[in-house]
Amino acid sequence: MELTMKRSFTLPALLLTTATANTSAQSAEFASADCVTGLNEIGLISVNNIAGSQQDVEHAIAVKADEQGASWYRIVQMYEDQQPDNWRVQAILYA
């Protein structure tokens, strides 16, 4: 019985460690306007018709920034389309 309990505690700990390792890999982070001075601008992305909340929009931008190899991104324009919860966004990417 004691061996079974040890296994049941070890597996969740291992899964948590694996999940943390995957999310701690280089991923783009939000940067405010006053923090980007001196950073190398590497591109501009525009995303249209994103459904959901502002947090969903920020997540979509972070994913796109990751795909393009950015370390940071700064959202410069975000507005809700005529249809509620439908967003248009532009962000500058930095290395």
PLY file of the C-alpha trace (Angstrom):
ply
format ascii 1.0
element vertex 95
property float x
property float y
property float z
element edge 94
property int vertex1
property int vertex2
end_header
0.00 0.00 0.00
2.81 2.40 0.85
4.49 1.82 -2.53
1.24 2.65 -4.35
0.92 5.92 -2.47
4.47 6.90 -3.37
3.73 6.30 -7.03
0.54 8.31 -6.92
2.40 11.31 -5.49
5.35 10.94 -7.84
3.33 10.90 -11.05
1.50 14.21 -10.40
4.79 15.82 -9.38
6.41 14.58 -12.59
3.51 15.84 -14.69
3.65 19.23 -12.98
7.39 19.47 -13.60
6.94 18.58 -17.26
4.14 21.11 -17.71
6.20 23.82 -16.02
9.23 23.03 -18.17
7.18 23.38 -21.33
5.68 26.73 -20.35
8.96 28.16 -19.13
10.56 27.71 -22.54
11.28 30.92 -24.39
7.93 32.55 -24.96
7.11 36.10 -25.96
6.12 38.41 -23.13
4.09 41.60 -23.12
6.20 44.77 -22.97
4.82 48.20 -22.13
5.81 51.24 -24.22
8.34 52.47 -21.65
10.11 49.09 -21.57
10.86 48.69 -25.29
13.49 51.42 -25.55
16.65 49.76 -26.76
14.94 46.58 -27.95
15.32 45.48 -31.56
12.02 45.76 -33.45
11.66 42.70 -35.68
8.18 43.03 -37.11
4.54 44.00 -36.91
1.65 41.57 -36.75
-2.03 42.19 -37.37
-4.71 39.77 -36.30
-8.35 40.22 -37.25
-11.58 38.54 -36.20
-10.36 37.15 -32.88
-13.38 35.98 -30.91
-13.41 36.15 -27.12
-12.22 38.39 -24.32
-9.26 40.76 -24.19
-7.29 37.99 -22.46
-8.03 35.67 -25.40
-6.75 38.36 -27.76
-3.55 38.83 -25.76
-2.99 35.08 -25.75
-3.46 34.91 -29.55
-0.91 37.71 -30.01
1.57 35.98 -27.68
1.24 32.75 -29.67
1.80 34.59 -32.98
4.79 36.42 -31.50
6.26 33.08 -30.38
5.77 31.64 -33.86
7.78 34.52 -35.32
10.60 34.20 -32.79
9.89 37.35 -30.78
10.95 37.71 -27.17
8.54 40.58 -26.48
5.50 42.15 -28.06
3.70 45.44 -27.55
0.06 45.81 -28.54
-0.29 49.16 -30.30
-3.88 48.89 -31.43
-6.76 46.79 -30.14
-10.38 47.43 -30.82
-13.61 45.53 -30.78
-15.26 45.09 -34.17
-18.91 45.93 -34.79
-19.77 42.42 -33.69
-19.33 42.09 -29.89
-16.37 40.02 -28.67
-14.73 40.17 -32.10
-11.36 41.94 -32.01
-8.76 43.47 -34.35
-5.23 43.86 -33.05
-1.81 45.13 -34.14
1.36 44.47 -32.20
5.03 45.27 -32.64
7.45 42.37 -32.12
10.85 42.73 -30.48
13.91 40.50 -30.17
0 1
1 2
2 3
3 4
4 5
5 6
6 7
7 8
8 9
9 10
10 11
11 12
12 13
13 14
14 15
15 16
16 17
17 18
18 19
19 20
20 21
21 22
22 23
23 24
24 25
25 26
26 27
27 28
28 29
29 30
30 31
31 32
32 33
33 34
34 35
35 36
36 37
37 38
38 39
39 40
40 41
41 42
42 43
43 44
44 45
45 46
46 47
47 48
48 49
49 50
50 51
51 52
52 53
53 54
54 55
55 56
56 57
57 58
58 59
59 60
60 61
61 62
62 63
63 64
64 65
65 66
66 67
67 68
68 69
69 70
70 71
71 72
72 73
73 74
74 75
75 76
76 77
77 78
78 79
79 80
80 81
81 82
82 83
83 84
84 85
85 86
86 87
87 88
88 89
89 90
90 91
91 92
92 93
93 94
